[in-house]
């Protein structure tokens, strides 16, 4: 909560702050608070009403589907077929080989970030052809 909201939410702080204002200014602030509060109540009521309408429509559609012998799961399965059955592309074959800092022989497909040993060698003047398998 912000500092100002903490002050407004604490009765003692509010009393202390109110000493700085005249009664007319406090009345004006109170009226503005009432307006803002009423607007907020109206917004929340509209949101609740919209949510109730939406829920009513959903229930109506569910009843119509059930009357026709359609389950919601059938509808979902028809609308969104299983994505896991898609073909996965084959792994790319390695094009380059190199020895890492630990002395282990490794390969690289040529895609993605360049391995550090190859990048270092390229910076020193070697070419990728020097690492071809």
N, C-alpha and C positions, 0 to 999 in steps of 0.2 A: 504494500500500500504506500502511496506517495506521502510525503511529509504533510502536505496540506490536507489530504483525506484523513490522516491520523488526527490532526488537530480538529477537524470538523466532526469527527466521530467520537471525540472525547468531550464529555460535558464540562469538565473543569477548564480544559483548553478553550472550548467554545465560549464559556463565560468570560474568560480573560480577554479573548479577542474581541468580544462584543463591547467591552468597555471603550474601545477605540472608535466606535461608531455611534451615531445618533439613532434614536428610535425610528425616525423616518427611513433611514438607510437600512436598518435591520428589517423593517416592514417590507421594504422593496425587495430585499434579498429573500425574505420568506415567500413572497409572492412568486418570485422567479423559481425558487425551489419547488413550490406547488405546481407550477406549470411544467417544469421538467419531470417531476414525479408523475404527473397525469399523462404526459406524453409517453413515458416509459411504460406505464400501466397499459395504455392503449396498444403500444407496440407488442407487448407480451401477450395481450389478449388476442391480437390479430394472429400472432404466431401460433397460439394454442388452437385458434379456430382453423387455420390452414392445416395444421397437423391433424386435427380431428376430421376435416374433409378428406384429406389424403388417406387416412386410415379407413374411413368409410368407403372410399372408392376401391381400395385394396380388398377390403372384405367383400364388397359386391362382386368384384372380378373373381375372387376365390370361390365364392358361392356359384357363380356362373360356370366356372371351369369344373368344379366338382359335379355340378348337375349334368355336364356333358361327359363326365368320366375322365377328365384330364387332371393329372396331379401336377402340382407346381414343379416337382423334380423332373417330370417328363418335359415340361416346357423349357426348363433350364438346360436339360441335356440336348434338346433340339436346337435351342438358340445358340449355345456355346459348345460345339463339339470338342471332344477331348483333344487337348493340344499336345499331350505327351506322345501321341502316335506319329508325330511329324518326324521326318527323316533328319538325322543328325549328320552333319558333313563329316567326312573322314578326316582323320588327323593329317596334317601336312607332313610330308617327309622332310627329314633334316637335310639342309643343303651345305652347312658349314660345320667344321669341327675345330675345337680349340682346347687348350689346357688351361684350367683355372688356376688361381693363386695357390691352391692346396696341391696342385700337381695332378688333379683328376681330369681325365679326358671327358669332354662334354660336347654336345651338338646343339645347333641352333637352326631353326627353320628359315630364318631371314625375316621373320615378322616380329613385331613388338620391339621392345627396347633392345638395343644392341648390347650384348654382354660386355662387361667392363674390360676383360682382356682383349676382346676384338676392338673395342672402341679405342683402347690405349694404343694398340698396334696400328690402327688406322691413323691416329694422330701422329704416330712416328713415321708415317709414310708408306706403310704397307697397303695393299688393296684387298678387297673381299675375295678376289680370285685366289689369294694365297691360302685361304681357309676352306676352299671348296673340298667337298668329299670326293 
